[in-house]
Amino acid sequence: MISFIVQYTDKSTLERIFDGPIFQSEEEALLKKEELEEQGHLDVIIESDNDIQLDRE
């Protein structure tokens, strides 16, 4: 099963959050991405656990 991680830069601390919320569907992750962008967080992206595994190899 693929899971999706939402990563972003916190707007107040400018700290990169690599271990953000994890979702089982891309649709749920997209909704969270939109919510974080509306809150003003920066560089919000969605990574699948498959993408992360490929980056490590």
Backbone atoms as SQL, in Angstrom:
CREATE TABLE atoms (id INTEGER PRIMARY KEY, chain TEXT, resi INTEGER, resn TEXT, atom TEXT, x REAL, y REAL, z REAL);
INSERT INTO atoms VALUES
  (1, 'A', 1, 'MET', 'N', 0.842, -1.177, 0.000),
  (2, 'A', 1, 'MET', 'CA', 0.000, 0.000, 0.000),
  (3, 'A', 1, 'MET', 'C', 0.890, 1.246, 0.000),
  (4, 'A', 2, 'ILE', 'N', 0.533, 2.191, -0.816),
  (5, 'A', 2, 'ILE', 'CA', 1.288, 3.439, -0.908),
  (6, 'A', 2, 'ILE', 'C', 0.698, 4.447, 0.069),
  (7, 'A', 3, 'SER', 'N', 1.558, 5.157, 0.782),
  (8, 'A', 3, 'SER', 'CA', 1.102, 6.263, 1.614),
  (9, 'A', 3, 'SER', 'C', 1.742, 7.546, 1.113),
  (10, 'A', 4, 'PHE', 'N', 1.117, 8.651, 1.465),
  (11, 'A', 4, 'PHE', 'CA', 1.538, 9.960, 0.984),
  (12, 'A', 4, 'PHE', 'C', 1.845, 10.864, 2.168),
  (13, 'A', 5, 'ILE', 'N', 3.005, 11.508, 2.123),
  (14, 'A', 5, 'ILE', 'CA', 3.465, 12.388, 3.194),
  (15, 'A', 5, 'ILE', 'C', 3.423, 13.822, 2.683),
  (16, 'A', 6, 'VAL', 'N', 2.840, 14.709, 3.484),
  (17, 'A', 6, 'VAL', 'CA', 2.801, 16.124, 3.132),
  (18, 'A', 6, 'VAL', 'C', 3.968, 16.806, 3.840),
  (19, 'A', 7, 'GLN', 'N', 4.857, 17.398, 3.060),
  (20, 'A', 7, 'GLN', 'CA', 6.017, 18.107, 3.601),
  (21, 'A', 7, 'GLN', 'C', 5.841, 19.594, 3.315),
  (22, 'A', 8, 'TYR', 'N', 6.338, 20.429, 4.234),
  (23, 'A', 8, 'TYR', 'CA', 6.175, 21.871, 4.065),
  (24, 'A', 8, 'TYR', 'C', 7.175, 22.628, 4.924),
  (25, 'A', 9, 'THR', 'N', 7.265, 23.928, 4.679),
  (26, 'A', 9, 'THR', 'CA', 8.069, 24.816, 5.511),
  (27, 'A', 9, 'THR', 'C', 7.109, 25.617, 6.383),
  (28, 'A', 10, 'ASP', 'N', 7.294, 25.530, 7.697),
  (29, 'A', 10, 'ASP', 'CA', 6.428, 26.233, 8.641),
  (30, 'A', 10, 'ASP', 'C', 6.569, 27.737, 8.452),
  (31, 'A', 11, 'LYS', 'N', 5.446, 28.440, 8.356),
  (32, 'A', 11, 'LYS', 'CA', 5.479, 29.872, 8.055),
  (33, 'A', 11, 'LYS', 'C', 6.058, 30.712, 9.189),
  (34, 'A', 12, 'SER', 'N', 5.922, 30.280, 10.432),
  (35, 'A', 12, 'SER', 'CA', 6.404, 31.105, 11.538),
  (36, 'A', 12, 'SER', 'C', 7.857, 30.826, 11.905),
  (37, 'A', 13, 'THR', 'N', 8.279, 29.569, 11.816),
  (38, 'A', 13, 'THR', 'CA', 9.649, 29.227, 12.209),
  (39, 'A', 13, 'THR', 'C', 10.580, 29.054, 11.018),
  (40, 'A', 14, 'LEU', 'N', 9.999, 28.937, 9.812),
  (41, 'A', 14, 'LEU', 'CA', 10.735, 28.651, 8.574),
  (42, 'A', 14, 'LEU', 'C', 11.499, 27.327, 8.660),
  (43, 'A', 15, 'GLU', 'N', 11.027, 26.445, 9.539),
  (44, 'A', 15, 'GLU', 'CA', 11.612, 25.106, 9.672),
  (45, 'A', 15, 'GLU', 'C', 10.942, 24.166, 8.675),
  (46, 'A', 16, 'ARG', 'N', 11.741, 23.353, 8.002),
  (47, 'A', 16, 'ARG', 'CA', 11.212, 22.384, 7.039),
  (48, 'A', 16, 'ARG', 'C', 10.668, 21.178, 7.796),
  (49, 'A', 17, 'ILE', 'N', 9.420, 20.827, 7.533),
  (50, 'A', 17, 'ILE', 'CA', 8.768, 19.690, 8.172),
  (51, 'A', 17, 'ILE', 'C', 8.770, 18.533, 7.176),
  (52, 'A', 18, 'PHE', 'N', 9.686, 17.589, 7.383),
  (53, 'A', 18, 'PHE', 'CA', 9.814, 16.448, 6.478),
  (54, 'A', 18, 'PHE', 'C', 8.897, 15.297, 6.875),
  (55, 'A', 19, 'ASP', 'N', 8.542, 15.224, 8.152),
  (56, 'A', 19, 'ASP', 'CA', 7.709, 14.124, 8.640),
  (57, 'A', 19, 'ASP', 'C', 6.311, 14.623, 8.964),
  (58, 'A', 20, 'GLY', 'N', 5.731, 15.300, 7.976),
  (59, 'A', 20, 'GLY', 'CA', 4.391, 15.851, 8.143),
  (60, 'A', 20, 'GLY', 'C', 3.325, 14.769, 8.161),
  (61, 'A', 21, 'PRO', 'N', 2.074, 15.181, 8.030),
  (62, 'A', 21, 'PRO', 'CA', 0.969, 14.224, 8.072),
  (63, 'A', 21, 'PRO', 'C', 1.097, 13.144, 6.990),
  (64, 'A', 22, 'ILE', 'N', 0.681, 11.933, 7.317),
  (65, 'A', 22, 'ILE', 'CA', 0.727, 10.800, 6.389),
  (66, 'A', 22, 'ILE', 'C', -0.706, 10.353, 6.097),
  (67, 'A', 23, 'PHE', 'N', -0.985, 10.134, 4.816),
  (68, 'A', 23, 'PHE', 'CA', -2.325, 9.741, 4.384),
  (69, 'A', 23, 'PHE', 'C', -2.256, 8.494, 3.519),
  (70, 'A', 24, 'GLN', 'N', -3.340, 7.732, 3.514),
  (71, 'A', 24, 'GLN', 'CA', -3.417, 6.507, 2.723),
  (72, 'A', 24, 'GLN', 'C', -3.860, 6.765, 1.289),
  (73, 'A', 25, 'SER', 'N', -4.440, 7.949, 1.023),
  (74, 'A', 25, 'SER', 'CA', -4.866, 8.256, -0.345),
  (75, 'A', 25, 'SER', 'C', -4.303, 9.606, -0.773),
  (76, 'A', 26, 'GLU', 'N', -4.082, 9.719, -2.065),
  (77, 'A', 26, 'GLU', 'CA', -3.563, 10.973, -2.609),
  (78, 'A', 26, 'GLU', 'C', -4.592, 12.093, -2.466),
  (79, 'A', 27, 'GLU', 'N', -5.876, 11.768, -2.535),
  (80, 'A', 27, 'GLU', 'CA', -6.930, 12.770, -2.395),
  (81, 'A', 27, 'GLU', 'C', -6.886, 13.426, -1.017),
  (82, 'A', 28, 'GLU', 'N', -6.716, 12.609, 0.029),
  (83, 'A', 28, 'GLU', 'CA', -6.618, 13.150, 1.388),
  (84, 'A', 28, 'GLU', 'C', -5.388, 14.043, 1.520),
  (85, 'A', 29, 'ALA', 'N', -4.287, 13.616, 0.931),
  (86, 'A', 29, 'ALA', 'CA', -3.053, 14.400, 0.983),
  (87, 'A', 29, 'ALA', 'C', -3.229, 15.730, 0.258),
  (88, 'A', 30, 'LEU', 'N', -3.930, 15.726, -0.875),
  (89, 'A', 30, 'LEU', 'CA', -4.174, 16.968, -1.612),
  (90, 'A', 30, 'LEU', 'C', -5.017, 17.944, -0.799),
  (91, 'A', 31, 'LEU', 'N', -6.010, 17.429, -0.075),
  (92, 'A', 31, 'LEU', 'CA', -6.832, 18.292, 0.776),
  (93, 'A', 31, 'LEU', 'C', -5.984, 18.931, 1.875),
  (94, 'A', 32, 'LYS', 'N', -5.104, 18.146, 2.489),
  (95, 'A', 32, 'LYS', 'CA', -4.227, 18.682, 3.539),
  (96, 'A', 32, 'LYS', 'C', -3.256, 19.692, 2.956),
  (97, 'A', 33, 'LYS', 'N', -2.748, 19.428, 1.757),
  (98, 'A', 33, 'LYS', 'CA', -1.838, 20.356, 1.078),
  (99, 'A', 33, 'LYS', 'C', -2.527, 21.701, 0.883),
  (100, 'A', 34, 'GLU', 'N', -3.763, 21.673, 0.388),
  (101, 'A', 34, 'GLU', 'CA', -4.517, 22.910, 0.187),
  (102, 'A', 34, 'GLU', 'C', -4.738, 23.640, 1.508),
  (103, 'A', 35, 'GLU', 'N', -5.058, 22.894, 2.563),
  (104, 'A', 35, 'GLU', 'CA', -5.281, 23.489, 3.884),
  (105, 'A', 35, 'GLU', 'C', -4.012, 24.186, 4.391),
  (106, 'A', 36, 'LEU', 'N', -2.866, 23.523, 4.257),
  (107, 'A', 36, 'LEU', 'CA', -1.605, 24.105, 4.712),
  (108, 'A', 36, 'LEU', 'C', -1.246, 25.345, 3.898),
  (109, 'A', 37, 'GLU', 'N', -1.506, 25.315, 2.591),
  (110, 'A', 37, 'GLU', 'CA', -1.233, 26.485, 1.751),
  (111, 'A', 37, 'GLU', 'C', -2.129, 27.653, 2.146),
  (112, 'A', 38, 'GLU', 'N', -3.397, 27.377, 2.456),
  (113, 'A', 38, 'GLU', 'CA', -4.318, 28.428, 2.900),
  (114, 'A', 38, 'GLU', 'C', -3.867, 29.031, 4.222),
  (115, 'A', 39, 'GLN', 'N', -3.222, 28.230, 5.065),
  (116, 'A', 39, 'GLN', 'CA', -2.712, 28.715, 6.347),
  (117, 'A', 39, 'GLN', 'C', -1.432, 29.527, 6.171),
  (118, 'A', 40, 'GLY', 'N', -0.886, 29.544, 4.952),
  (119, 'A', 40, 'GLY', 'CA', 0.288, 30.352, 4.668),
  (120, 'A', 40, 'GLY', 'C', 1.618, 29.629, 4.749),
  (121, 'A', 41, 'HIS', 'N', 1.593, 28.312, 4.916),
  (122, 'A', 41, 'HIS', 'CA', 2.848, 27.565, 4.958),
  (123, 'A', 41, 'HIS', 'C', 3.477, 27.544, 3.569),
  (124, 'A', 42, 'LEU', 'N', 4.787, 27.385, 3.514),
  (125, 'A', 42, 'LEU', 'CA', 5.545, 27.517, 2.276),
  (126, 'A', 42, 'LEU', 'C', 5.976, 26.165, 1.728),
  (127, 'A', 43, 'ASP', 'N', 6.218, 26.125, 0.418),
  (128, 'A', 43, 'ASP', 'CA', 6.798, 24.944, -0.252),
  (129, 'A', 43, 'ASP', 'C', 6.105, 23.638, 0.136),
  (130, 'A', 44, 'VAL', 'N', 4.785, 23.627, 0.085),
  (131, 'A', 44, 'VAL', 'CA', 4.023, 22.438, 0.458),
  (132, 'A', 44, 'VAL', 'C', 4.060, 21.446, -0.704),
  (133, 'A', 45, 'ILE', 'N', 4.525, 20.230, -0.429),
  (134, 'A', 45, 'ILE', 'CA', 4.590, 19.192, -1.460),
  (135, 'A', 45, 'ILE', 'C', 4.061, 17.877, -0.904),
  (136, 'A', 46, 'ILE', 'N', 3.718, 16.982, -1.817),
  (137, 'A', 46, 'ILE', 'CA', 3.290, 15.636, -1.444),
  (138, 'A', 46, 'ILE', 'C', 4.318, 14.659, -1.987),
  (139, 'A', 47, 'GLU', 'N', 4.800, 13.783, -1.122),
  (140, 'A', 47, 'GLU', 'CA', 5.744, 12.728, -1.509),
  (141, 'A', 47, 'GLU', 'C', 5.097, 11.388, -1.192),
  (142, 'A', 48, 'SER', 'N', 5.200, 10.452, -2.104),
  (143, 'A', 48, 'SER', 'CA', 4.737, 9.096, -1.779),
  (144, 'A', 48, 'SER', 'C', 5.891, 8.353, -1.119),
  (145, 'A', 49, 'ASP', 'N', 5.558, 7.342, -0.342),
  (146, 'A', 49, 'ASP', 'CA', 6.634, 6.574, 0.289),
  (147, 'A', 49, 'ASP', 'C', 7.496, 5.886, -0.764),
  (148, 'A', 50, 'ASN', 'N', 6.949, 5.609, -1.937),
  (149, 'A', 50, 'ASN', 'CA', 7.748, 5.048, -3.035),
  (150, 'A', 50, 'ASN', 'C', 8.796, 6.048, -3.509),
  (151, 'A', 51, 'ASP', 'N', 8.407, 7.331, -3.641),
  (152, 'A', 51, 'ASP', 'CA', 9.350, 8.375, -4.061),
  (153, 'A', 51, 'ASP', 'C', 10.489, 8.506, -3.060),
  (154, 'A', 52, 'ILE', 'N', 10.155, 8.457, -1.790),
  (155, 'A', 52, 'ILE', 'CA', 11.164, 8.606, -0.739),
  (156, 'A', 52, 'ILE', 'C', 12.130, 7.428, -0.777),
  (157, 'A', 53, 'GLN', 'N', 11.602, 6.228, -0.975),
  (158, 'A', 53, 'GLN', 'CA', 12.459, 5.040, -1.045),
  (159, 'A', 53, 'GLN', 'C', 13.407, 5.137, -2.237),
  (160, 'A', 54, 'LEU', 'N', 12.925, 5.598, -3.385),
  (161, 'A', 54, 'LEU', 'CA', 13.775, 5.746, -4.569),
  (162, 'A', 54, 'LEU', 'C', 14.874, 6.773, -4.337),
  (163, 'A', 55, 'ASP', 'N', 14.558, 7.860, -3.614),
  (164, 'A', 55, 'ASP', 'CA', 15.560, 8.884, -3.319),
  (165, 'A', 55, 'ASP', 'C', 16.692, 8.324, -2.465),
  (166, 'A', 56, 'ARG', 'N', 16.389, 7.367, -1.609),
  (167, 'A', 56, 'ARG', 'CA', 17.398, 6.797, -0.712),
  (168, 'A', 56, 'ARG', 'C', 18.325, 5.825, -1.425),
  (169, 'A', 57, 'GLU', 'N', 17.860, 5.264, -2.534),
  (170, 'A', 57, 'GLU', 'CA', 18.664, 4.244, -3.231),
  (171, 'A', 57, 'GLU', 'C', 19.738, 4.844, -4.088);
